[in-house]
Amino acid sequence: MDKMTSPEKEQPNNPLHGVKLSTILDVLLEYHGWDGLASKVNVNCFKNDPSIKSSLTFLRKTPWARDKVEQLYLELIKRSKHSD
């Protein structure tokens, strides 16, 4: 059995697979802005002097916050697919 499988075969149904956290944050910022993100995910890195760099650092170290951001992204993707 070949243990070297492509990432697409390993997680074919995971919509987050292969999507960078920075891309997720960029998409959410474009749609919600910093204020909108802060209202959806109550963390200081979105409220007090927000920046991409500080937010990425925080989200990489804080699994619960990253999960919330990823879920917000998935909801946005799902809504945009339904509106097409």
Backbone as CSV, one residue per row, in Angstrom:
resi,resn,N_x,N_y,N_z,CA_x,CA_y,CA_z,C_x,C_y,C_z
1,MET,0.849,-1.178,0.000,0.000,0.000,0.000,0.894,1.242,0.000
2,ASP,0.571,2.193,-0.828,1.353,3.407,-0.953,0.939,4.420,0.118
3,LYS,1.892,4.775,0.999,1.578,5.728,2.066,1.656,7.168,1.582
4,MET,2.216,7.399,0.433,2.332,8.742,-0.124,1.075,9.034,-0.943
5,THR,0.113,9.706,-0.322,-1.103,10.065,-1.041,-1.163,11.576,-1.167
6,SER,-1.850,12.027,-2.162,-1.947,13.471,-2.375,-2.884,14.082,-1.339
7,PRO,-2.679,15.359,-0.983,-3.546,16.019,-0.011,-5.011,16.018,-0.419
8,GLU,-5.280,16.099,-1.719,-6.667,16.100,-2.168,-7.368,14.795,-1.806
9,LYS,-6.638,13.682,-1.848,-7.236,12.393,-1.525,-7.400,12.231,-0.017
10,GLU,-6.539,12.867,0.765,-6.609,12.738,2.208,-7.801,13.477,2.799
11,GLN,-8.131,14.645,2.272,-9.208,15.462,2.828,-10.093,16.042,1.716
12,PRO,-10.748,15.185,0.974,-11.508,15.689,-0.176,-12.701,16.556,0.209
13,ASN,-13.255,16.389,1.421,-14.454,17.130,1.815,-14.172,18.265,2.789
14,ASN,-12.915,18.579,3.028,-12.565,19.642,3.953,-12.379,20.947,3.180
15,PRO,-13.335,21.874,3.285,-13.230,23.117,2.515,-12.088,24.026,2.978
16,LEU,-11.538,23.777,4.165,-10.430,24.588,4.665,-9.073,24.040,4.246
17,HIS,-9.057,22.818,3.738,-7.787,22.198,3.374,-7.088,22.991,2.275
18,GLY,-5.862,23.389,2.556,-5.078,24.122,1.569,-5.305,25.625,1.576
19,VAL,-6.216,26.104,2.446,-6.484,27.539,2.530,-5.675,28.104,3.689
20,LYS,-4.839,29.092,3.403,-3.994,29.682,4.437,-4.825,30.551,5.369
21,LEU,-4.401,30.600,6.618,-5.078,31.437,7.598,-5.054,32.904,7.169
22,SER,-3.973,33.322,6.550,-3.890,34.721,6.089,-4.927,35.004,5.002
23,THR,-5.187,34.021,4.152,-6.214,34.175,3.113,-7.594,34.271,3.747
24,ILE,-7.856,33.432,4.730,-9.139,33.460,5.435,-9.351,34.830,6.065
25,LEU,-8.316,35.331,6.727,-8.414,36.633,7.377,-8.628,37.749,6.353
26,ASP,-7.933,37.690,5.236,-8.107,38.690,4.178,-9.546,38.717,3.661
27,VAL,-10.104,37.542,3.411,-11.478,37.451,2.890,-12.467,38.003,3.916
28,LEU,-12.295,37.621,5.177,-13.202,38.097,6.223,-13.085,39.607,6.427
29,LEU,-11.872,40.125,6.347,-11.677,41.570,6.488,-12.332,42.335,5.351
30,GLU,-12.217,41.814,4.159,-12.827,42.467,3.009,-14.343,42.528,3.167
31,TYR,-14.912,41.480,3.719,-16.370,41.410,3.858,-16.869,42.155,5.104
32,HIS,-16.215,41.919,6.264,-16.707,42.446,7.543,-15.984,43.705,8.024
33,GLY,-14.709,43.870,7.646,-13.905,44.937,8.233,-13.507,44.561,9.657
34,TRP,-12.635,45.367,10.258,-12.159,45.056,11.617,-13.301,45.108,12.628
35,ASP,-14.171,46.130,12.524,-15.275,46.269,13.480,-16.237,45.087,13.395
36,GLY,-16.530,44.677,12.178,-17.418,43.531,11.988,-16.819,42.248,12.523
37,LEU,-15.528,42.064,12.285,-14.850,40.876,12.822,-14.859,40.897,14.341
38,ALA,-14.591,42.069,14.927,-14.570,42.186,16.388,-15.937,41.878,16.990
39,SER,-17.013,42.237,16.283,-18.355,41.951,16.802,-18.699,40.460,16.674
40,LYS,-18.124,39.799,15.683,-18.394,38.368,15.479,-17.500,37.481,16.341
41,VAL,-16.227,37.888,16.487,-15.256,37.127,17.289,-14.643,38.126,18.273
42,ASN,-15.049,38.029,19.527,-14.685,39.012,20.541,-13.267,38.767,21.068
43,VAL,-12.290,39.246,20.317,-10.893,39.140,20.738,-10.216,40.496,20.558
44,ASN,-9.280,40.802,21.442,-8.616,42.106,21.429,-7.845,42.373,20.143
45,CYS,-7.314,41.337,19.514,-6.510,41.570,18.307,-7.357,42.129,17.164
46,PHE,-8.684,42.016,17.242,-9.573,42.611,16.241,-10.094,43.969,16.695
47,LYS,-9.998,44.262,18.016,-10.590,45.481,18.561,-9.580,46.594,18.816
48,ASN,-8.428,46.261,19.354,-7.459,47.270,19.780,-6.274,47.327,18.831
49,ASP,-6.188,48.375,18.042,-5.093,48.581,17.092,-4.867,47.330,16.236
50,PRO,-5.890,46.884,15.513,-5.799,45.624,14.772,-4.822,45.677,13.603
51,SER,-4.174,44.551,13.368,-3.324,44.392,12.187,-3.365,42.928,11.777
52,ILE,-3.052,42.695,10.523,-3.014,41.319,10.016,-1.983,40.517,10.813
53,LYS,-0.800,41.092,10.988,0.292,40.370,11.645,-0.067,39.964,13.075
54,SER,-0.573,40.909,13.866,-0.901,40.572,15.253,-2.063,39.571,15.319
55,SER,-3.003,39.714,14.420,-4.144,38.793,14.401,-3.701,37.381,14.038
56,LEU,-2.845,37.259,13.035,-2.349,35.927,12.646,-1.566,35.290,13.788
57,THR,-0.730,36.073,14.464,0.041,35.549,15.588,-0.890,35.027,16.671
58,PHE,-1.898,35.823,17.016,-2.853,35.419,18.046,-3.640,34.177,17.631
59,LEU,-4.153,34.176,16.417,-4.985,33.058,15.965,-4.200,31.758,15.879
60,ARG,-2.926,31.835,15.532,-2.103,30.623,15.456,-1.844,30.028,16.832
61,LYS,-1.878,30.879,17.864,-1.611,30.420,19.232,-2.879,30.099,20.017
62,THR,-4.042,30.426,19.463,-5.291,30.322,20.205,-6.316,29.515,19.405
63,PRO,-6.333,28.204,19.639,-7.202,27.332,18.828,-8.680,27.707,18.846
64,TRP,-9.241,28.097,19.989,-10.674,28.407,20.039,-11.003,29.617,19.165
65,ALA,-10.114,30.614,19.162,-10.352,31.802,18.334,-10.197,31.469,16.858
66,ARG,-9.197,30.653,16.546,-9.001,30.241,15.156,-10.219,29.470,14.659
67,ASP,-10.749,28.593,15.508,-11.950,27.833,15.134,-13.115,28.769,14.806
68,LYS,-13.300,29.800,15.624,-14.392,30.742,15.373,-14.200,31.474,14.047
69,VAL,-12.962,31.884,13.778,-12.665,32.587,12.528,-12.889,31.657,11.339
70,GLU,-12.451,30.408,11.456,-12.641,29.447,10.368,-14.123,29.174,10.138
71,GLN,-14.913,29.076,11.199,-16.354,28.847,11.045,-17.023,30.042,10.381
72,LEU,-16.599,31.244,10.742,-17.126,32.451,10.114,-16.816,32.458,8.620
73,TYR,-15.618,32.046,8.273,-15.208,31.944,6.870,-16.064,30.921,6.129
74,LEU,-16.270,29.756,6.742,-17.080,28.711,6.099,-18.515,29.185,5.872
75,GLU,-19.078,29.917,6.846,-20.429,30.455,6.686,-20.481,31.445,5.518
76,LEU,-19.464,32.277,5.414,-19.406,33.258,4.332,-19.304,32.561,2.973
77,ILE,-18.469,31.544,2.892,-18.307,30.780,1.636,-19.626,30.107,1.262
78,LYS,-20.282,29.520,2.255,-21.552,28.840,2.005,-22.607,29.828,1.507
79,ARG,-22.680,31.006,2.136,-23.634,32.032,1.709,-23.348,32.522,0.307
80,SER,-22.068,32.699,-0.009,-21.727,33.208,-1.340,-22.024,32.169,-2.426
81,LYS,-21.912,30.898,-2.117,-22.245,29.843,-3.088,-23.744,29.789,-3.332
82,HIS,-24.523,30.038,-2.279,-25.990,30.003,-2.420,-26.515,31.222,-3.159
83,SER,-25.765,32.316,-3.132,-26.256,33.521,-3.802,-25.835,33.583,-5.276
84,ASP,-25.012,32.653,-5.716,-24.582,32.623,-7.135,-25.686,32.166,-8.062
